[in-house]
Amino acid sequence: MECCESRLLTSRRALLIGGASFAAWAYMPKFARAADGRDPRMITVILRGALDGLATVAPVGDPDYAPLHGAIALTRDGAHAAPMLDSFFALHPSMPEFARMFGNKQAAVVHAVSTPYRDRSHFDGQDVLESGFAGPGRVQSGWLNRALQALPQGERVTGALAVGPTTPLVLRGPALTVGWEPVALPQAADDTAARLIELYRHRDPALATSLQEGIALDRQAQGDAMNRDDMKPKPGSGAPARMRQVARGAAKLMAADDGPRIAALAFDGWDTHANEGGPVGRLAGLLSGLDGALSEFESGLGPHWRDAVIVVATEFGRTARINGTEGTDHGTGTIALLAGGAVKGGRVITNWPSLKASSLYEGRDLAPTIDLRTVIKGVLADHLGLGERVLADAVFPDSAMAKPMKGLIA
């Protein structure tokens, strides 16, 4: 009994922390049902390590792209041809689900985008990306948490789902968040869980309540897969399977009528200094995982997908020219991805700076021409109804010059 008790408590560590708070959603204001029946969801996905935007959405129409990206450059034809998004940009072949969403006008790309950060430290770059401040070092709260605080009381959800072992910085702050992390250890049998709950009900009622709520939360996240093995990454499957698993559970929680409408999660491992690979290889595997995660959100949200927006962002881009180990080093300009039924998609949005040597930022990077804050502000304004003043002063402080991008929401 002692062994089983220890294993169950270990496997539920995140749920014991967040279980009681999850129950509070029943008493929190929800998004008002508008006349058109909208019930918006917003998911922020942070790619930590700096995504190579030129490898993900490749400007194959730019004559300088192939020479710069060399052996890892995507091509329009061949065994691993990259599907064309338009006459100029091609999508990495490891993202067929995103390509389908793009074709259905439920996904868009913003290219040559960057935060205001212009140096090359992951720590500082992620700080700026998630805090919403123009510079690093002010990490007391994240822009998404401040956006939650700004939502009208009685009409908007004031709590959010933080997915992972720790709350991403973007969601830290005074507004209520609830944490959930997929269980990696084997599930305890139902009768074992019931015995433990009964045991703690006599010894520690508060712990018993948290354990019971945590188990309920985990069951809701895993749904019908509770007694199957397909929720668990297979041996050797690594990051791609884990991304799908995380998205699948989060989507089930967000699809519930009494569940969260806003969530944030982070995927690590995008620092491709060596052996990045082209159509196949390390980056291809990561992109396949991201693509699968987007698909899991689509299927898991069900009818709520029509009112969903997923924002995928990274701290900065990578160099335009590959290095000696067929990887790319820390850069500047990159991409942001939008997906969801509420996205006005089927477009690559950019003010393309070209990849001529004279146009590269500091002679090495894709020059950023779009402020990422304008993209996020556009989603917050048109999808969640936040005003330009609160976006400029509270959500992204001192950003009045970065106006919300119009026309991102259908």
C-alpha positions in Angstrom: 0.0 0.0 0.0 2.8 2.4 0.9 4.5 1.9 -2.5 1.3 2.5 -4.5 0.5 5.5 -2.3 3.9 7.1 -3.0 3.7 6.5 -6.8 0.2 8.0 -7.1 1.2 11.1 -5.1 4.3 11.5 -7.3 2.4 11.1 -10.5 -0.2 13.7 -9.3 2.2 16.3 -8.1 1.1 19.0 -10.6 -2.6 18.2 -10.1 -2.5 18.5 -6.3 -1.3 22.1 -6.8 -3.9 23.0 -9.4 -6.9 20.8 -8.6 -8.6 23.1 -6.1 -8.1 26.2 -8.4 -9.6 24.3 -11.3 -12.9 23.9 -9.4 -13.0 27.6 -9.1 -13.8 27.9 -12.8 -17.3 26.9 -12.0 -17.7 30.2 -10.1 -15.8 32.5 -12.6 -17.4 34.7 -15.3 -17.3 33.1 -18.7 -17.2 34.7 -22.2 -20.6 36.2 -22.9 -22.5 34.3 -25.6 -22.7 36.9 -28.3 -25.7 37.2 -30.6 -23.7 35.2 -33.2 -23.0 32.5 -30.6 -19.2 33.1 -30.4 -17.4 31.6 -27.5 -13.7 32.5 -28.2 -10.7 30.5 -27.2 -7.1 31.7 -27.4 -4.0 29.6 -27.1 -0.4 30.9 -27.0 2.4 28.5 -28.0 6.0 29.6 -27.2 8.8 27.9 -29.1 11.8 28.2 -26.9 15.3 28.1 -28.5 14.6 30.3 -31.6 12.8 28.9 -34.6 14.4 29.1 -38.0 11.7 30.9 -39.8 13.5 30.8 -43.1 13.5 27.0 -42.9 9.9 26.7 -41.8 8.3 29.1 -44.3 11.0 29.4 -46.9 11.2 32.3 -49.4 12.0 30.1 -52.3 11.2 33.0 -54.6 14.0 35.0 -53.2 17.2 34.3 -55.4 19.4 34.7 -52.3 17.6 32.1 -50.2 19.1 28.9 -51.6 22.7 30.1 -51.6 22.4 31.3 -48.0 20.6 28.2 -46.6 22.7 25.9 -48.7 22.3 22.2 -48.0 19.3 22.6 -45.8 17.4 24.9 -48.2 13.9 23.8 -49.2 13.0 23.4 -52.8 9.8 23.4 -54.9 10.4 20.0 -56.4 12.2 16.8 -55.8 11.6 13.9 -53.4 10.9 16.2 -50.5 9.3 19.1 -52.3 8.0 21.8 -50.1 4.3 22.8 -50.7 3.9 26.3 -52.0 1.8 28.7 -49.9 1.8 31.2 -52.7 4.1 32.0 -55.6 7.0 33.1 -53.3 6.8 31.1 -50.0 7.0 27.4 -49.4 6.0 25.5 -46.2 8.2 22.9 -44.7 6.9 19.4 -45.8 6.7 18.2 -42.2 3.7 20.5 -41.6 0.9 18.9 -43.8 -1.8 19.8 -41.2 -0.9 23.4 -41.1 -0.8 23.4 -45.0 -4.4 22.0 -44.9 -5.5 24.7 -42.5 -3.8 27.3 -44.6 -5.7 26.0 -47.7 -8.9 26.1 -45.7 -8.2 29.7 -44.8 -7.8 28.8 -41.1 -4.1 29.5 -40.8 -1.8 32.4 -41.7 1.9 33.2 -41.5 3.5 36.5 -40.5 7.0 36.7 -41.8 10.0 38.9 -41.1 8.6 39.4 -37.6 10.4 40.1 -34.3 10.0 41.4 -30.8 11.8 44.7 -30.0 14.7 42.7 -28.7 17.8 42.9 -30.9 20.5 40.9 -29.1 21.1 37.2 -29.1 20.6 35.9 -25.6 17.9 33.2 -25.3 17.2 34.2 -21.7 16.7 37.9 -22.5 14.9 37.2 -25.7 12.4 34.9 -24.0 12.0 37.5 -21.2 10.9 40.1 -23.8 8.7 37.7 -25.8 6.8 36.6 -22.7 6.8 39.6 -20.5 5.6 42.0 -23.2 8.1 44.7 -22.2 10.3 46.3 -24.7 13.5 45.2 -22.9 14.6 42.4 -20.6 14.8 42.3 -16.9 11.2 43.2 -15.9 9.7 39.7 -15.4 7.1 40.2 -12.6 4.2 39.3 -15.0 3.5 38.3 -18.5 1.4 40.0 -21.2 -1.2 37.3 -21.4 -1.8 37.5 -17.6 -2.2 41.3 -17.9 -4.6 40.8 -20.8 -6.7 38.5 -18.5 -6.8 41.3 -15.9 -8.1 43.7 -18.5 -11.0 41.6 -19.7 -14.4 43.0 -18.6 -15.6 41.5 -15.4 -18.8 39.5 -15.8 -18.3 39.0 -19.5 -14.9 37.5 -20.0 -13.0 34.6 -18.5 -10.5 35.8 -15.8 -8.5 32.7 -15.4 -6.3 30.6 -17.8 -4.7 27.2 -18.2 -0.9 27.0 -17.8 0.3 23.8 -19.4 3.6 22.3 -18.2 5.6 21.7 -15.0 5.8 25.4 -14.4 3.6 28.4 -15.5 5.1 30.0 -18.5 6.2 33.6 -17.9 3.6 34.9 -20.4 0.9 33.7 -17.9 2.4 34.7 -14.6 0.8 37.5 -12.6 -2.1 38.3 -10.4 -4.8 36.8 -12.6 -5.9 33.2 -11.7 -4.1 30.4 -13.6 -4.4 26.7 -13.2 -1.6 24.3 -14.0 -1.8 21.0 -15.7 0.9 18.6 -16.9 0.4 15.2 -18.6 1.3 12.4 -16.3 4.4 10.5 -17.4 4.2 7.7 -14.9 1.8 4.8 -15.2 -1.8 5.5 -14.1 -2.9 4.1 -10.7 -5.8 1.8 -10.7 -9.2 3.3 -9.9 -9.6 1.3 -6.8 -6.2 2.4 -5.5 -7.1 6.0 -6.1 -10.4 5.5 -4.3 -8.7 3.9 -1.3 -6.2 6.8 -1.1 -8.9 9.4 -1.2 -10.8 7.6 1.6 -7.6 7.3 3.6 -6.8 11.0 3.3 -10.4 12.0 3.9 -9.9 10.9 7.5 -6.3 12.0 7.9 -6.1 15.2 5.8 -9.5 16.3 4.3 -7.9 19.2 2.4 -5.4 16.8 0.7 -8.2 14.4 -0.1 -10.2 17.1 -1.8 -7.2 18.3 -3.8 -6.4 14.7 -4.8 -9.9 14.0 -5.9 -10.1 17.2 -8.0 -6.7 16.6 -9.5 -7.8 13.1 -10.6 -11.0 14.6 -12.1 -8.9 17.2 -14.0 -6.6 14.6 -15.3 -9.5 12.4 -16.5 -11.1 15.3 -18.2 -7.8 16.1 -20.0 -7.2 12.6 -21.1 -10.8 11.7 -21.9 -11.4 8.4 -23.6 -7.7 7.7 -23.7 -7.5 7.2 -19.9 -7.3 3.5 -20.2 -5.3 3.4 -23.4 -1.6 3.7 -24.1 -1.9 6.3 -26.9 -1.7 9.3 -24.5 1.8 8.2 -23.6 4.8 9.0 -25.8 6.2 5.7 -27.1 9.9 4.9 -26.2 12.1 6.8 -28.6 9.3 8.9 -30.0 10.7 12.0 -28.1 9.5 15.6 -28.5 7.0 15.2 -31.4 4.8 12.7 -29.5 5.1 14.8 -26.3 3.9 17.9 -28.2 0.8 16.0 -29.4 0.1 14.6 -26.0 0.3 18.0 -24.3 -2.0 19.6 -26.9 -4.5 16.8 -26.8 -5.0 17.1 -23.0 -5.1 20.9 -23.1 -7.7 20.8 -25.9 -10.0 18.5 -24.0 -9.9 20.8 -21.0 -10.6 23.9 -23.1 -13.5 22.2 -24.9 -15.4 21.7 -21.7 -18.3 24.1 -21.1 -16.8 25.0 -17.7 -13.2 24.9 -18.8 -10.7 27.6 -19.5 -11.0 29.7 -22.6 -7.3 30.9 -22.6 -4.2 28.8 -22.3 -0.4 29.0 -22.7 2.2 26.3 -23.2 5.9 26.2 -24.3 7.8 23.7 -26.4 11.6 23.6 -25.9 14.4 22.4 -28.2 14.4 24.8 -31.1 18.0 25.9 -30.8 19.4 24.3 -34.0 23.1 25.3 -34.1 24.2 22.0 -35.7 22.7 19.4 -38.0 19.4 21.3 -38.4 18.5 19.3 -41.4 16.4 20.4 -44.4 13.2 18.6 -45.5 14.3 15.7 -43.1 16.3 15.8 -39.9 16.2 17.4 -36.5 14.1 20.5 -37.3 11.7 18.4 -39.5 11.0 16.2 -36.4 10.2 19.2 -34.2 8.0 20.8 -36.9 6.1 17.5 -37.2 5.4 17.6 -33.5 4.2 21.2 -33.7 2.1 20.3 -36.7 0.6 17.4 -34.8 -0.1 19.6 -31.8 -2.1 22.1 -33.9 -4.1 19.2 -35.3 -4.8 17.9 -31.8 -6.1 21.3 -30.8 -8.4 21.3 -33.9 -9.8 17.9 -33.2 -9.9 18.2 -29.4 -11.7 21.6 -29.4 -14.4 20.2 -31.8 -17.1 22.8 -32.6 -15.2 25.4 -30.5 -12.4 25.3 -33.1 -14.4 27.8 -35.2 -13.9 30.4 -32.4 -10.3 29.5 -31.6 -7.0 31.3 -32.3 -3.6 29.8 -31.7 -0.6 32.1 -31.8 2.8 30.4 -32.2 5.8 32.6 -31.5 9.5 32.3 -30.7 12.1 34.6 -29.1 14.0 35.5 -32.3 15.1 33.9 -35.6 18.3 32.4 -36.8 21.0 33.4 -39.2 20.2 33.5 -42.9 23.5 31.7 -43.7 24.1 28.2 -42.4 27.2 27.6 -40.4 30.0 25.0 -40.7 28.0 22.3 -38.9 25.0 22.7 -41.2 23.0 24.5 -38.5 22.0 28.1 -38.0 23.1 30.5 -35.2 21.1 33.1 -33.2 19.4 35.6 -35.5 16.7 38.2 -35.5 13.7 38.1 -38.0 11.6 35.0 -38.0 7.9 34.0 -38.3 4.8 33.9 -36.2 2.0 31.4 -37.0 -1.7 31.8 -36.5 -4.2 28.9 -36.7 -7.8 28.4 -35.8 -11.3 28.7 -37.2 -11.4 32.4 -36.2 -8.3 33.3 -38.2 -8.6 35.1 -41.5 -6.2 32.7 -43.1 -4.7 31.6 -46.4 -2.2 34.4 -46.3 1.5 35.1 -45.8 1.6 38.5 -44.2 4.9 40.3 -44.7 6.8 43.4 -45.7 9.5 41.3 -47.3 13.0 42.9 -46.9 14.8 40.5 -49.3 17.9 38.5 -48.4 20.4 40.6 -50.3 23.6 41.1 -48.4 22.8 44.8 -48.1 19.4 44.1 -46.7 20.4 41.6 -44.0 20.3 42.8 -40.4 23.8 43.3 -39.2 24.9 41.5 -42.4 23.7 38.1 -41.1 19.9 38.0 -40.3 16.6 38.3 -41.9 15.7 42.0 -41.2 12.5 42.3 -39.1 9.9 44.5 -40.7 6.9 43.7 -38.4 6.7 44.1 -34.7 5.4 40.9 -33.1 3.4 43.0 -30.6 1.3 44.4 -33.4 0.3 40.8 -34.3 -0.6 39.8 -30.8 -2.4 43.1 -30.2 -4.5 42.5 -33.3 -5.6 39.2 -32.0 -6.4 40.5 -28.5 -8.3 43.4 -29.9 -10.4 41.7 -32.5 -10.8 38.3 -30.9 -11.1 39.2 -27.2 -12.2 42.8 -27.5 -9.4 44.6 -25.7 -9.1 48.3 -26.4 -6.1 49.9 -28.0 -5.4 52.0 -24.9 -5.2 49.1 -22.5 -3.1 47.2 -25.0 -0.6 50.0 -25.2 -0.4 50.9 -21.5 -1.1 47.7 -19.6 -0.7 44.6 -21.7 2.4 45.8 -23.7 3.6 48.8 -21.7 5.0 51.8 -23.6 4.0 50.3 -27.0 1.7 53.0 -28.4 3.7 53.1 -31.6 3.0 49.4 -32.2 -0.6 49.6 -33.4 -2.8 46.5 -33.5 -2.6 44.7 -36.8 -6.1 44.8 -38.5 -7.8 42.0 -40.3 -6.3 38.9 -38.6 -9.7 37.6 -37.3 -12.4 36.4 -39.7 
